[in-house]
Structures are given as C-alpha cells and as structure tokens.
Amino acid sequence: MQDHLLRTATALVVWRTIARDRIVRDESGEGVISAAIAVLIMAFLGALMWVGFKAIWGDAESNTRDQIGRIGS
C-alpha cells in the first residue's frame, strides 16, 4: 500500500513540475508580443495624426491665402 502511495505522490510531483515548466516556457514570448502590438498601435496613431495635421495645415494655408488676397485687393 505504501509503495502505491509513494508512486502516486511521485507521479503527482513530476506532473506538477512538468506543468509548471510548460507554463513558464509558454509565457516567455508574451512581453515581445505585447511590445510589438504597442509599437503597431503607436505607428497607427502617428500616421493618423499626420494625416489630420496635413488636413488642418491645408485648410489653414488656404484660409491664409484667401485673407491675404482680400487684404491686397
């Protein structure tokens, strides 16, 4: 009976150790993936802000030209 309990306990300890090692190994790339996602989000936001800036700058430039044209007439 003790031999059976010893084998069961040993098997459980080995299984738990293997499972813990798998969990640790499986999470090893999570930081890299998260950083890559953050970089992609920031690049998208930067591109979106650039497009908005160009549109605002174009409107301001045309308004400025119109006002200068009115002053000169």
All heavy atoms as TSV, in Angstrom:
chain	resi	resn	atom	element	x	y	z
A	1	MET	N	N	0.820	-1.195	0.000
A	1	MET	CA	C	0.000	0.000	0.000
A	1	MET	C	C	0.862	1.256	0.000
A	1	MET	O	O	0.567	2.203	-0.705
A	1	MET	CB	C	-0.921	-0.050	1.226
A	1	MET	CG	C	-1.872	1.095	1.304
A	1	MET	SD	S	-3.073	0.957	-0.015
A	1	MET	CE	C	-4.316	2.005	0.556
A	2	GLN	N	N	1.923	1.265	0.815
A	2	GLN	CA	C	2.791	2.440	0.874
A	2	GLN	C	C	3.516	2.659	-0.454
A	2	GLN	O	O	3.738	3.788	-0.865
A	2	GLN	CB	C	3.806	2.288	2.002
A	2	GLN	CG	C	3.201	2.420	3.378
A	2	GLN	CD	C	4.246	2.254	4.455
A	2	GLN	OE1	O	5.339	1.766	4.206
A	2	GLN	NE2	N	3.910	2.645	5.669
A	3	ASP	N	N	3.857	1.545	-1.113
A	3	ASP	CA	C	4.532	1.648	-2.403
A	3	ASP	C	C	3.630	2.321	-3.430
A	3	ASP	O	O	4.086	3.160	-4.210
A	3	ASP	CB	C	4.936	0.245	-2.878
A	3	ASP	CG	C	5.821	0.303	-4.103
A	3	ASP	OD1	O	6.709	1.178	-4.146
A	3	ASP	OD2	O	5.598	-0.502	-5.022
A	4	HIS	N	N	2.356	1.987	-3.428
A	4	HIS	CA	C	1.406	2.593	-4.354
A	4	HIS	C	C	1.242	4.092	-4.068
A	4	HIS	O	O	1.208	4.913	-4.988
A	4	HIS	CB	C	0.061	1.864	-4.242
A	4	HIS	CG	C	-0.992	2.423	-5.154
A	4	HIS	ND1	N	-0.853	2.403	-6.515
A	4	HIS	CD2	C	-2.175	3.026	-4.890
A	4	HIS	CE1	C	-1.925	2.961	-7.064
A	4	HIS	NE2	N	-2.746	3.349	-6.084
A	5	LEU	N	N	1.158	4.455	-2.796
A	5	LEU	CA	C	1.040	5.863	-2.419
A	5	LEU	C	C	2.299	6.639	-2.797
A	5	LEU	O	O	2.224	7.788	-3.256
A	5	LEU	CB	C	0.776	5.999	-0.925
A	5	LEU	CG	C	-0.615	5.573	-0.450
A	5	LEU	CD1	C	-0.689	5.640	1.067
A	5	LEU	CD2	C	-1.681	6.451	-1.062
A	6	LEU	N	N	3.456	6.038	-2.635
A	6	LEU	CA	C	4.709	6.688	-2.983
A	6	LEU	C	C	4.778	6.935	-4.494
A	6	LEU	O	O	5.167	8.010	-4.938
A	6	LEU	CB	C	5.896	5.836	-2.526
A	6	LEU	CG	C	7.272	6.416	-2.813
A	6	LEU	CD1	C	7.455	7.751	-2.108
A	6	LEU	CD2	C	8.347	5.427	-2.398
A	7	ARG	N	N	4.375	5.920	-5.269
A	7	ARG	CA	C	4.373	6.087	-6.724
A	7	ARG	C	C	3.397	7.185	-7.153
A	7	ARG	O	O	3.698	8.009	-8.015
A	7	ARG	CB	C	3.987	4.778	-7.403
A	7	ARG	CG	C	5.076	3.762	-7.391
A	7	ARG	CD	C	4.646	2.521	-8.123
A	7	ARG	NE	N	5.639	1.481	-7.963
A	7	ARG	CZ	C	5.470	0.237	-8.349
A	7	ARG	NH1	N	4.321	-0.136	-8.908
A	7	ARG	NH2	N	6.415	-0.646	-8.176
A	8	THR	N	N	2.232	7.222	-6.532
A	8	THR	CA	C	1.236	8.236	-6.878
A	8	THR	C	C	1.741	9.633	-6.525
A	8	THR	O	O	1.622	10.576	-7.315
A	8	THR	CB	C	-0.094	7.947	-6.153
A	8	THR	OG1	O	-0.527	6.633	-6.477
A	8	THR	CG2	C	-1.157	8.943	-6.532
A	9	ALA	N	N	2.318	9.760	-5.338
A	9	ALA	CA	C	2.832	11.058	-4.905
A	9	ALA	C	C	3.970	11.514	-5.816
A	9	ALA	O	O	4.039	12.691	-6.206
A	9	ALA	CB	C	3.307	10.984	-3.463
A	10	THR	N	N	4.844	10.587	-6.176
A	10	THR	CA	C	5.951	10.918	-7.068
A	10	THR	C	C	5.432	11.345	-8.442
A	10	THR	O	O	5.913	12.323	-9.026
A	10	THR	CB	C	6.903	9.723	-7.219
A	10	THR	OG1	O	7.353	9.324	-5.926
A	10	THR	CG2	C	8.103	10.074	-8.074
A	11	ALA	N	N	4.456	10.625	-8.949
A	11	ALA	CA	C	3.881	10.967	-10.247
A	11	ALA	C	C	3.243	12.347	-10.214
A	11	ALA	O	O	3.372	13.132	-11.158
A	11	ALA	CB	C	2.861	9.915	-10.660
A	12	LEU	N	N	2.559	12.672	-9.111
A	12	LEU	CA	C	1.933	13.987	-8.998
A	12	LEU	C	C	2.974	15.106	-8.946
A	12	LEU	O	O	2.800	16.154	-9.562
A	12	LEU	CB	C	1.033	14.043	-7.766
A	12	LEU	CG	C	-0.285	13.279	-7.872
A	12	LEU	CD1	C	-0.998	13.282	-6.531
A	12	LEU	CD2	C	-1.162	13.881	-8.937
A	13	VAL	N	N	4.047	14.867	-8.214
A	13	VAL	CA	C	5.102	15.882	-8.132
A	13	VAL	C	C	5.754	16.080	-9.501
A	13	VAL	O	O	5.979	17.214	-9.941
A	13	VAL	CB	C	6.152	15.481	-7.071
A	13	VAL	CG1	C	7.392	16.371	-7.168
A	13	VAL	CG2	C	5.560	15.555	-5.682
A	14	VAL	N	N	6.027	15.001	-10.206
A	14	VAL	CA	C	6.626	15.103	-11.535
A	14	VAL	C	C	5.670	15.810	-12.488
A	14	VAL	O	O	6.073	16.692	-13.249
A	14	VAL	CB	C	7.013	13.704	-12.067
A	14	VAL	CG1	C	7.372	13.754	-13.537
A	14	VAL	CG2	C	8.164	13.131	-11.247
A	15	TRP	N	N	4.401	15.454	-12.453
A	15	TRP	CA	C	3.413	16.078	-13.340
A	15	TRP	C	C	3.300	17.571	-13.056
A	15	TRP	O	O	3.246	18.388	-13.971
A	15	TRP	CB	C	2.051	15.399	-13.160
A	15	TRP	CG	C	1.002	15.986	-14.053
A	15	TRP	CD1	C	0.824	15.740	-15.371
A	15	TRP	CD2	C	0.018	16.940	-13.678
A	15	TRP	NE1	N	-0.217	16.478	-15.855
A	15	TRP	CE2	C	-0.736	17.228	-14.831
A	15	TRP	CE3	C	-0.307	17.581	-12.488
A	15	TRP	CZ2	C	-1.785	18.134	-14.817
A	15	TRP	CZ3	C	-1.338	18.483	-12.485
A	15	TRP	CH2	C	-2.081	18.755	-13.648
A	16	ARG	N	N	3.282	17.934	-11.773
A	16	ARG	CA	C	3.182	19.348	-11.408
A	16	ARG	C	C	4.417	20.120	-11.864
A	16	ARG	O	O	4.325	21.241	-12.355
A	16	ARG	CB	C	3.000	19.482	-9.900
A	16	ARG	CG	C	2.641	20.903	-9.484
A	16	ARG	CD	C	2.392	21.012	-8.017
A	16	ARG	NE	N	3.684	21.007	-7.345
A	16	ARG	CZ	C	3.885	20.674	-6.100
A	16	ARG	NH1	N	2.875	20.276	-5.355
A	16	ARG	NH2	N	5.074	20.705	-5.568
A	17	THR	N	N	5.586	19.518	-11.745
A	17	THR	CA	C	6.819	20.165	-12.183
A	17	THR	C	C	6.821	20.360	-13.691
A	17	THR	O	O	7.175	21.432	-14.196
A	17	THR	CB	C	8.038	19.319	-11.764
A	17	THR	OG1	O	7.998	19.137	-10.349
A	17	THR	CG2	C	9.326	19.997	-12.159
A	18	ILE	N	N	6.405	19.359	-14.434
A	18	ILE	CA	C	6.344	19.466	-15.892
A	18	ILE	C	C	5.328	20.519	-16.305
A	18	ILE	O	O	5.589	21.343	-17.183
A	18	ILE	CB	C	6.009	18.092	-16.519
A	18	ILE	CG1	C	7.190	17.145	-16.349
A	18	ILE	CG2	C	5.670	18.241	-17.997
A	18	ILE	CD1	C	6.891	15.721	-16.735
A	19	ALA	N	N	4.163	20.524	-15.662
A	19	ALA	CA	C	3.126	21.509	-15.987
A	19	ALA	C	C	3.617	22.919	-15.684
A	19	ALA	O	O	3.396	23.847	-16.466
A	19	ALA	CB	C	1.853	21.206	-15.215
A	20	ARG	N	N	4.310	23.103	-14.567
A	20	ARG	CA	C	4.823	24.424	-14.205
A	20	ARG	C	C	5.880	24.882	-15.206
A	20	ARG	O	O	5.908	26.033	-15.618
A	20	ARG	CB	C	5.402	24.391	-12.788
A	20	ARG	CG	C	5.859	25.755	-12.316
A	20	ARG	CD	C	6.382	25.741	-10.889
A	20	ARG	NE	N	7.369	24.708	-10.717
A	20	ARG	CZ	C	7.437	23.914	-9.648
A	20	ARG	NH1	N	6.565	24.044	-8.682
A	20	ARG	NH2	N	8.364	23.000	-9.555
A	21	ASP	N	N	6.747	23.973	-15.633
A	21	ASP	CA	C	7.761	24.318	-16.625
A	21	ASP	C	C	7.119	24.709	-17.947
A	21	ASP	O	O	7.572	25.623	-18.625
A	21	ASP	CB	C	8.720	23.158	-16.844
A	21	ASP	CG	C	9.659	22.955	-15.670
A	21	ASP	OD1	O	9.741	23.867	-14.821
A	21	ASP	OD2	O	10.291	21.883	-15.593
A	22	ARG	N	N	6.052	24.016	-18.346
A	22	ARG	CA	C	5.368	24.358	-19.587
A	22	ARG	C	C	4.743	25.748	-19.502
A	22	ARG	O	O	4.792	26.511	-20.451
A	22	ARG	CB	C	4.271	23.339	-19.908
A	22	ARG	CG	C	4.788	22.064	-20.446
A	22	ARG	CD	C	3.655	21.160	-20.826
A	22	ARG	NE	N	4.156	19.864	-21.211
A	22	ARG	CZ	C	3.427	18.787	-21.305
A	22	ARG	NH1	N	2.133	18.838	-21.033
A	22	ARG	NH2	N	3.958	17.645	-21.658
A	23	ILE	N	N	4.154	26.073	-18.374
A	23	ILE	CA	C	3.530	27.381	-18.209
A	23	ILE	C	C	4.588	28.474	-18.287
A	23	ILE	O	O	4.411	29.485	-18.948
A	23	ILE	CB	C	2.749	27.447	-16.881
A	23	ILE	CG1	C	1.507	26.568	-16.962
A	23	ILE	CG2	C	2.367	28.883	-16.553
A	23	ILE	CD1	C	0.796	26.391	-15.634
A	24	VAL	N	N	5.708	28.276	-17.634
A	24	VAL	CA	C	6.771	29.273	-17.648
A	24	VAL	C	C	7.317	29.428	-19.057
A	24	VAL	O	O	7.538	30.533	-19.536
A	24	VAL	CB	C	7.892	28.879	-16.656
A	24	VAL	CG1	C	9.107	29.763	-16.841
A	24	VAL	CG2	C	7.389	28.963	-15.234
A	25	ARG	N	N	7.529	28.334	-19.768
A	25	ARG	CA	C	8.050	28.419	-21.128
A	25	ARG	C	C	7.031	29.034	-22.067
A	25	ARG	O	O	7.388	29.771	-22.964
A	25	ARG	CB	C	8.422	27.030	-21.635
A	25	ARG	CG	C	9.797	26.593	-21.196
A	25	ARG	CD	C	10.100	25.302	-21.873
A	25	ARG	NE	N	9.067	24.365	-21.458
A	25	ARG	CZ	C	9.228	23.060	-21.346
A	25	ARG	NH1	N	10.359	22.522	-21.673
A	25	ARG	NH2	N	8.255	22.277	-20.946
A	26	ASP	N	N	5.756	28.745	-21.886
A	26	ASP	CA	C	4.732	29.257	-22.785
A	26	ASP	C	C	4.567	30.768	-22.671
A	26	ASP	O	O	4.162	31.408	-23.619
A	26	ASP	CB	C	3.384	28.581	-22.513
A	26	ASP	CG	C	3.367	27.141	-22.980
A	26	ASP	OD1	O	4.240	26.745	-23.763
A	26	ASP	OD2	O	2.454	26.412	-22.559
A	27	GLU	N	N	4.882	31.342	-21.538
A	27	GLU	CA	C	4.710	32.778	-21.341
A	27	GLU	C	C	5.988	33.554	-21.641
A	27	GLU	O	O	6.026	34.758	-21.461
A	27	GLU	CB	C	4.264	33.058	-19.906
A	27	GLU	CG	C	2.885	32.524	-19.594
A	27	GLU	CD	C	2.475	32.770	-18.164
A	27	GLU	OE1	O	3.273	33.340	-17.407
A	27	GLU	OE2	O	1.359	32.384	-17.820
A	28	SER	N	N	6.999	32.893	-22.157
A	28	SER	CA	C	8.280	33.571	-22.348
A	28	SER	C	C	8.229	34.631	-23.445
A	28	SER	O	O	8.960	35.597	-23.397
A	28	SER	CB	C	9.366	32.545	-22.675
A	28	SER	OG	O	9.060	31.881	-23.885
A	29	GLY	N	N	7.368	34.490	-24.440
A	29	GLY	CA	C	7.307	35.460	-25.526
A	29	GLY	C	C	6.236	36.506	-25.365
A	29	GLY	O	O	6.038	37.325	-26.262
A	30	GLU	N	N	5.539	36.518	-24.257
A	30	GLU	CA	C	4.421	37.445	-24.084
A	30	GLU	C	C	4.865	38.897	-24.085
A	30	GLU	O	O	4.189	39.759	-24.624
A	30	GLU	CB	C	3.656	37.134	-22.795
A	30	GLU	CG	C	2.878	35.842	-22.836
A	30	GLU	CD	C	1.766	35.867	-23.864
A	30	GLU	OE1	O	1.112	36.913	-24.018
A	30	GLU	OE2	O	1.554	34.844	-24.521
A	31	GLY	N	N	6.005	39.194	-23.499
A	31	GLY	CA	C	6.479	40.576	-23.464
A	31	GLY	C	C	6.828	41.095	-24.842
A	31	GLY	O	O	6.555	42.249	-25.177
A	32	VAL	N	N	7.425	40.250	-25.653
A	32	VAL	CA	C	7.802	40.646	-27.009
A	32	VAL	C	C	6.553	40.902	-27.844
A	32	VAL	O	O	6.476	41.890	-28.588
A	32	VAL	CB	C	8.684	39.558	-27.656
A	32	VAL	CG1	C	8.979	39.885	-29.101
A	32	VAL	CG2	C	9.961	39.383	-26.871
A	33	ILE	N	N	5.580	40.030	-27.712
A	33	ILE	CA	C	4.334	40.187	-28.468
A	33	ILE	C	C	3.614	41.460	-28.033
A	33	ILE	O	O	3.135	42.234	-28.871
A	33	ILE	CB	C	3.443	38.947	-28.304
A	33	ILE	CG1	C	4.114	37.739	-28.960
A	33	ILE	CG2	C	2.067	39.175	-28.895
A	33	ILE	CD1	C	3.461	36.420	-28.645
A	34	SER	N	N	3.537	41.698	-26.747
A	34	SER	CA	C	2.878	42.907	-26.254
A	34	SER	C	C	3.598	44.165	-26.728
A	34	SER	O	O	2.957	45.147	-27.094
A	34	SER	CB	C	2.829	42.883	-24.723
A	34	SER	OG	O	2.055	41.802	-24.274
A	35	ALA	N	N	4.910	44.133	-26.720
A	35	ALA	CA	C	5.673	45.291	-27.195
A	35	ALA	C	C	5.433	45.527	-28.685
A	35	ALA	O	O	5.290	46.678	-29.118
A	35	ALA	CB	C	7.167	45.085	-26.926
A	36	ALA	N	N	5.374	44.456	-29.453
A	36	ALA	CA	C	5.122	44.603	-30.893
A	36	ALA	C	C	3.737	45.191	-31.148
A	36	ALA	O	O	3.569	46.054	-32.018
A	36	ALA	CB	C	5.263	43.255	-31.591
A	37	ILE	N	N	2.763	44.750	-30.397
A	37	ILE	CA	C	1.410	45.291	-30.546
A	37	ILE	C	C	1.392	46.771	-30.181
A	37	ILE	O	O	0.774	47.588	-30.868
A	37	ILE	CB	C	0.405	44.476	-29.707
A	37	ILE	CG1	C	0.239	43.075	-30.310
A	37	ILE	CG2	C	-0.939	45.177	-29.622
A	37	ILE	CD1	C	-0.538	42.118	-29.437
A	38	ALA	N	N	2.076	47.126	-29.106
A	38	ALA	CA	C	2.131	48.531	-28.691
A	38	ALA	C	C	2.805	49.396	-29.761
A	38	ALA	O	O	2.355	50.508	-30.050
A	38	ALA	CB	C	2.878	48.658	-27.364
A	39	VAL	N	N	3.869	48.879	-30.378
A	39	VAL	CA	C	4.551	49.630	-31.440
A	39	VAL	C	C	3.625	49.817	-32.640
A	39	VAL	O	O	3.569	50.915	-33.224
A	39	VAL	CB	C	5.858	48.910	-31.849
A	39	VAL	CG1	C	6.416	49.470	-33.143
A	39	VAL	CG2	C	6.886	49.021	-30.736
A	40	LEU	N	N	2.898	48.778	-33.011
A	40	LEU	CA	C	1.971	48.902	-34.139
A	40	LEU	C	C	0.866	49.910	-33.849
A	40	LEU	O	O	0.492	50.707	-34.723
A	40	LEU	CB	C	1.366	47.537	-34.476
A	40	LEU	CG	C	2.328	46.547	-35.126
A	40	LEU	CD1	C	1.650	45.182	-35.281
A	40	LEU	CD2	C	2.798	47.055	-36.465
A	41	ILE	N	N	0.338	49.905	-32.637
A	41	ILE	CA	C	-0.704	50.864	-32.263
A	41	ILE	C	C	-0.158	52.285	-32.328
A	41	ILE	O	O	-0.805	53.194	-32.860
A	41	ILE	CB	C	-1.277	50.534	-30.873
A	41	ILE	CG1	C	-2.097	49.242	-30.941
A	41	ILE	CG2	C	-2.115	51.684	-30.338
A	41	ILE	CD1	C	-2.531	48.713	-29.592
A	42	MET	N	N	1.050	52.485	-31.795
A	42	MET	CA	C	1.639	53.822	-31.810
A	42	MET	C	C	1.919	54.283	-33.245
A	42	MET	O	O	1.736	55.459	-33.580
A	42	MET	CB	C	2.929	53.853	-30.985
A	42	MET	CG	C	2.685	53.653	-29.496
A	42	MET	SD	S	1.574	54.868	-28.790
A	42	MET	CE	C	2.546	56.339	-28.928
A	43	ALA	N	N	2.355	53.374	-34.109
A	43	ALA	CA	C	2.596	53.738	-35.510
A	43	ALA	C	C	1.289	54.129	-36.191
A	43	ALA	O	O	1.240	55.099	-36.955
A	43	ALA	CB	C	3.250	52.565	-36.239
A	44	PHE	N	N	0.230	53.383	-35.919
A	44	PHE	CA	C	-1.076	53.707	-36.498
A	44	PHE	C	C	-1.554	55.073	-36.017
A	44	PHE	O	O	-2.022	55.895	-36.814
A	44	PHE	CB	C	-2.097	52.628	-36.137
A	44	PHE	CG	C	-3.486	52.942	-36.580
A	44	PHE	CD1	C	-3.837	52.860	-37.916
A	44	PHE	CD2	C	-4.440	53.355	-35.664
A	44	PHE	CE1	C	-5.121	53.166	-38.341
A	44	PHE	CE2	C	-5.728	53.663	-36.066
A	44	PHE	CZ	C	-6.067	53.565	-37.413
A	45	LEU	N	N	-1.429	55.334	-34.715
A	45	LEU	CA	C	-1.842	56.637	-34.189
A	45	LEU	C	C	-0.999	57.770	-34.774
A	45	LEU	O	O	-1.516	58.844	-35.088
A	45	LEU	CB	C	-1.750	56.640	-32.664
A	45	LEU	CG	C	-2.787	55.787	-31.939
A	45	LEU	CD1	C	-2.507	55.776	-30.439
A	45	LEU	CD2	C	-4.183	56.287	-32.216
A	46	GLY	N	N	0.291	57.535	-34.932
A	46	GLY	CA	C	1.159	58.550	-35.523
A	46	GLY	C	C	0.764	58.859	-36.965
A	46	GLY	O	O	0.729	60.015	-37.369
A	47	ALA	N	N	0.469	57.816	-37.733
A	47	ALA	CA	C	0.051	58.028	-39.124
A	47	ALA	C	C	-1.284	58.768	-39.181
A	47	ALA	O	O	-1.475	59.668	-40.003
A	47	ALA	CB	C	-0.061	56.682	-39.841
A	48	LEU	N	N	-2.194	58.410	-38.296
A	48	LEU	CA	C	-3.492	59.076	-38.245
A	48	LEU	C	C	-3.328	60.547	-37.864
A	48	LEU	O	O	-3.969	61.428	-38.467
A	48	LEU	CB	C	-4.400	58.360	-37.246
A	48	LEU	CG	C	-5.858	58.761	-37.201
A	48	LEU	CD1	C	-6.524	58.458	-38.536
A	48	LEU	CD2	C	-6.567	58.013	-36.086
A	49	MET	N	N	-2.458	60.834	-36.916
A	49	MET	CA	C	-2.219	62.216	-36.518
A	49	MET	C	C	-1.563	63.009	-37.660
A	49	MET	O	O	-1.874	64.182	-37.855
A	49	MET	CB	C	-1.339	62.265	-35.270
A	49	MET	CG	C	-2.052	61.801	-34.016
A	49	MET	SD	S	-0.972	61.645	-32.591
A	49	MET	CE	C	-0.415	63.307	-32.391
A	50	TRP	N	N	-0.678	62.362	-38.418
A	50	TRP	CA	C	-0.029	63.051	-39.530
A	50	TRP	C	C	-1.045	63.424	-40.604
A	50	TRP	O	O	-1.016	64.535	-41.136
A	50	TRP	CB	C	1.071	62.181	-40.115
A	50	TRP	CG	C	1.736	62.811	-41.296
A	50	TRP	CD1	C	1.614	62.457	-42.592
A	50	TRP	CD2	C	2.597	63.954	-41.280
A	50	TRP	NE1	N	2.348	63.289	-43.382
A	50	TRP	CE2	C	2.968	64.223	-42.603
A	50	TRP	CE3	C	3.083	64.767	-40.266
A	50	TRP	CZ2	C	3.811	65.283	-42.939
A	50	TRP	CZ3	C	3.925	65.806	-40.609
A	50	TRP	CH2	C	4.274	66.059	-41.926
A	51	VAL	N	N	-1.949	62.504	-40.900
A	51	VAL	CA	C	-2.987	62.794	-41.895
A	51	VAL	C	C	-3.865	63.949	-41.412
A	51	VAL	O	O	-4.176	64.871	-42.179
A	51	VAL	CB	C	-3.837	61.529	-42.176
A	51	VAL	CG1	C	-5.066	61.857	-42.993
A	51	VAL	CG2	C	-2.996	60.479	-42.892
A	52	GLY	N	N	-4.242	63.929	-40.144
A	52	GLY	CA	C	-5.032	65.034	-39.584
A	52	GLY	C	C	-4.282	66.348	-39.616
A	52	GLY	O	O	-4.848	67.394	-39.953
A	53	PHE	N	N	-2.998	66.309	-39.290
A	53	PHE	CA	C	-2.184	67.520	-39.308
A	53	PHE	C	C	-2.099	68.095	-40.715
A	53	PHE	O	O	-2.212	69.306	-40.911
A	53	PHE	CB	C	-0.780	67.203	-38.775
A	53	PHE	CG	C	0.182	68.342	-38.911
A	53	PHE	CD1	C	0.114	69.436	-38.068
A	53	PHE	CD2	C	1.154	68.319	-39.894
A	53	PHE	CE1	C	1.002	70.490	-38.192
A	53	PHE	CE2	C	2.044	69.369	-40.028
A	53	PHE	CZ	C	1.968	70.452	-39.175
A	54	LYS	N	N	-1.890	67.226	-41.699
A	54	LYS	CA	C	-1.806	67.697	-43.083
A	54	LYS	C	C	-3.127	68.334	-43.524
A	54	LYS	O	O	-3.120	69.352	-44.217
A	54	LYS	CB	C	-1.444	66.536	-44.018
A	54	LYS	CG	C	-0.045	65.999	-43.835
A	54	LYS	CD	C	0.999	66.979	-44.262
A	54	LYS	CE	C	1.138	66.908	-45.747
A	54	LYS	NZ	N	2.208	67.745	-46.272
A	55	ALA	N	N	-4.252	67.755	-43.117
A	55	ALA	CA	C	-5.553	68.324	-43.487
A	55	ALA	C	C	-5.757	69.685	-42.830
A	55	ALA	O	O	-6.196	70.646	-43.479
A	55	ALA	CB	C	-6.672	67.365	-43.091
A	56	ILE	N	N	-5.430	69.790	-41.558
A	56	ILE	CA	C	-5.571	71.066	-40.845
A	56	ILE	C	C	-4.635	72.103	-41.444
A	56	ILE	O	O	-5.004	73.268	-41.644
A	56	ILE	CB	C	-5.308	70.879	-39.339
A	56	ILE	CG1	C	-6.440	70.065	-38.712
A	56	ILE	CG2	C	-5.154	72.218	-38.633
A	56	ILE	CD1	C	-6.162	69.634	-37.286
A	57	TRP	N	N	-3.402	71.705	-41.757
A	57	TRP	CA	C	-2.439	72.637	-42.331
A	57	TRP	C	C	-2.916	73.126	-43.697
A	57	TRP	O	O	-2.776	74.313	-44.023
A	57	TRP	CB	C	-1.074	71.968	-42.455
A	57	TRP	CG	C	-0.021	72.923	-42.891
A	57	TRP	CD1	C	0.433	73.130	-44.146
A	57	TRP	CD2	C	0.684	73.842	-42.059
A	57	TRP	NE1	N	1.389	74.105	-44.160
A	57	TRP	CE2	C	1.571	74.560	-42.879
A	57	TRP	CE3	C	0.670	74.113	-40.696
A	57	TRP	CZ2	C	2.414	75.533	-42.390
A	57	TRP	CZ3	C	1.513	75.079	-40.218
A	57	TRP	CH2	C	2.373	75.789	-41.051
A	58	GLY	N	N	-3.486	72.223	-44.490
A	58	GLY	CA	C	-4.002	72.621	-45.801
A	58	GLY	C	C	-5.135	73.619	-45.675
A	58	GLY	O	O	-5.197	74.612	-46.423
A	59	ASP	N	N	-6.050	73.402	-44.733
A	59	ASP	CA	C	-7.146	74.351	-44.511
A	59	ASP	C	C	-6.619	75.702	-44.039
A	59	ASP	O	O	-7.069	76.756	-44.499
A	59	ASP	CB	C	-8.130	73.799	-43.481
A	59	ASP	CG	C	-8.946	72.640	-44.020
A	59	ASP	OD1	O	-8.977	72.460	-45.261
A	59	ASP	OD2	O	-9.549	71.911	-43.202
A	60	ALA	N	N	-5.675	75.682	-43.115
A	60	ALA	CA	C	-5.119	76.935	-42.608
A	60	ALA	C	C	-4.388	77.686	-43.717
A	60	ALA	O	O	-4.474	78.926	-43.815
A	60	ALA	CB	C	-4.169	76.655	-41.448
A	61	GLU	N	N	-3.689	76.964	-44.569
A	61	GLU	CA	C	-2.961	77.605	-45.659
A	61	GLU	C	C	-3.923	78.257	-46.649
A	61	GLU	O	O	-3.709	79.402	-47.078
A	61	GLU	CB	C	-2.097	76.567	-46.383
A	61	GLU	CG	C	-1.230	77.146	-47.469
A	61	GLU	CD	C	-0.373	76.090	-48.140
A	61	GLU	OE1	O	-0.539	74.893	-47.838
A	61	GLU	OE2	O	0.464	76.478	-48.972
A	62	SER	N	N	-4.997	77.547	-46.998
A	62	SER	CA	C	-5.953	78.143	-47.949
A	62	SER	C	C	-6.672	79.342	-47.335
A	62	SER	O	O	-6.902	80.354	-48.019
A	62	SER	CB	C	-6.955	77.095	-48.427
A	62	SER	OG	O	-7.790	76.677	-47.370
A	63	ASN	N	N	-7.018	79.266	-46.042
A	63	ASN	CA	C	-7.650	80.407	-45.377
A	63	ASN	C	C	-6.699	81.605	-45.330
A	63	ASN	O	O	-7.116	82.758	-45.531
A	63	ASN	CB	C	-8.101	80.043	-43.962
A	63	ASN	CG	C	-9.297	79.132	-43.965
A	63	ASN	OD1	O	-10.021	79.035	-44.952
A	63	ASN	ND2	N	-9.517	78.448	-42.853
A	64	THR	N	N	-5.438	81.345	-45.064
A	64	THR	CA	C	-4.451	82.419	-45.018
A	64	THR	C	C	-4.305	83.075	-46.388
A	64	THR	O	O	-4.266	84.308	-46.503
A	64	THR	CB	C	-3.084	81.875	-44.540
A	64	THR	OG1	O	-3.258	81.259	-43.267
A	64	THR	CG2	C	-2.058	82.978	-44.430
A	65	ARG	N	N	-4.236	82.279	-47.438
A	65	ARG	CA	C	-4.124	82.827	-48.799
A	65	ARG	C	C	-5.361	83.673	-49.140
A	65	ARG	O	O	-5.247	84.730	-49.759
A	65	ARG	CB	C	-3.955	81.711	-49.812
A	65	ARG	CG	C	-2.596	81.069	-49.782
A	65	ARG	CD	C	-2.463	80.032	-50.894
A	65	ARG	NE	N	-1.309	79.203	-50.679
A	65	ARG	CZ	C	-0.073	79.517	-51.074
A	65	ARG	NH1	N	0.154	80.662	-51.676
A	65	ARG	NH2	N	0.930	78.693	-50.852
A	66	ASP	N	N	-6.545	83.190	-48.748
A	66	ASP	CA	C	-7.767	83.962	-49.009
A	66	ASP	C	C	-7.736	85.308	-48.285
A	66	ASP	O	O	-8.087	86.348	-48.868
A	66	ASP	CB	C	-9.009	83.172	-48.574
A	66	ASP	CG	C	-9.282	81.977	-49.470
A	66	ASP	OD1	O	-8.740	81.936	-50.596
A	66	ASP	OD2	O	-10.048	81.085	-49.026
A	67	GLN	N	N	-7.332	85.298	-47.026
A	67	GLN	CA	C	-7.285	86.545	-46.251
A	67	GLN	C	C	-6.257	87.509	-46.826
A	67	GLN	O	O	-6.475	88.719	-46.880
A	67	GLN	CB	C	-6.982	86.243	-44.779
A	67	GLN	CG	C	-8.090	85.494	-44.051
A	67	GLN	CD	C	-9.376	86.300	-44.007
A	67	GLN	OE1	O	-9.379	87.530	-43.883
A	67	GLN	NE2	N	-10.500	85.604	-44.127
A	68	ILE	N	N	-5.105	87.001	-47.226
A	68	ILE	CA	C	-4.078	87.859	-47.819
A	68	ILE	C	C	-4.583	88.425	-49.128
A	68	ILE	O	O	-4.348	89.605	-49.458
A	68	ILE	CB	C	-2.754	87.083	-48.019
A	68	ILE	CG1	C	-2.136	86.781	-46.655
A	68	ILE	CG2	C	-1.771	87.861	-48.900
A	68	ILE	CD1	C	-0.918	85.868	-46.704
A	69	GLY	N	N	-5.298	87.609	-49.908
A	69	GLY	CA	C	-5.874	88.099	-51.153
A	69	GLY	C	C	-6.902	89.201	-50.914
A	69	GLY	O	O	-6.974	90.179	-51.681
A	70	ARG	N	N	-7.693	89.087	-49.860
A	70	ARG	CA	C	-8.693	90.128	-49.533
A	70	ARG	C	C	-8.019	91.421	-49.087
A	70	ARG	O	O	-8.494	92.517	-49.390
A	70	ARG	CB	C	-9.626	89.627	-48.438
A	70	ARG	CG	C	-10.589	88.590	-48.915
A	70	ARG	CD	C	-11.536	88.187	-47.807
A	70	ARG	NE	N	-12.345	87.058	-48.245
A	70	ARG	CZ	C	-13.106	86.366	-47.449
A	70	ARG	NH1	N	-13.188	86.665	-46.157
A	70	ARG	NH2	N	-13.811	85.365	-47.919
A	71	ILE	N	N	-6.941	91.265	-48.326
A	71	ILE	CA	C	-6.234	92.466	-47.847
A	71	ILE	C	C	-5.588	93.195	-49.028
A	71	ILE	O	O	-5.602	94.421	-49.104
A	71	ILE	CB	C	-5.170	92.085	-46.800
A	71	ILE	CG1	C	-5.836	91.573	-45.528
A	71	ILE	CG2	C	-4.252	93.252	-46.476
A	71	ILE	CD1	C	-4.890	90.983	-44.527
A	72	GLY	N	N	-5.050	92.433	-49.969
A	72	GLY	CA	C	-4.355	93.038	-51.108
A	72	GLY	C	C	-5.284	93.686	-52.126
A	72	GLY	O	O	-4.856	94.496	-52.946
A	73	SER	N	N	-6.579	93.358	-52.115
A	73	SER	CA	C	-7.462	93.912	-53.129
A	73	SER	C	C	-7.950	95.289	-52.782
A	73	SER	O	O	-8.221	95.762	-51.801
A	73	SER	CB	C	-8.705	93.101	-53.351
A	73	SER	OG	O	-8.630	91.765	-53.126
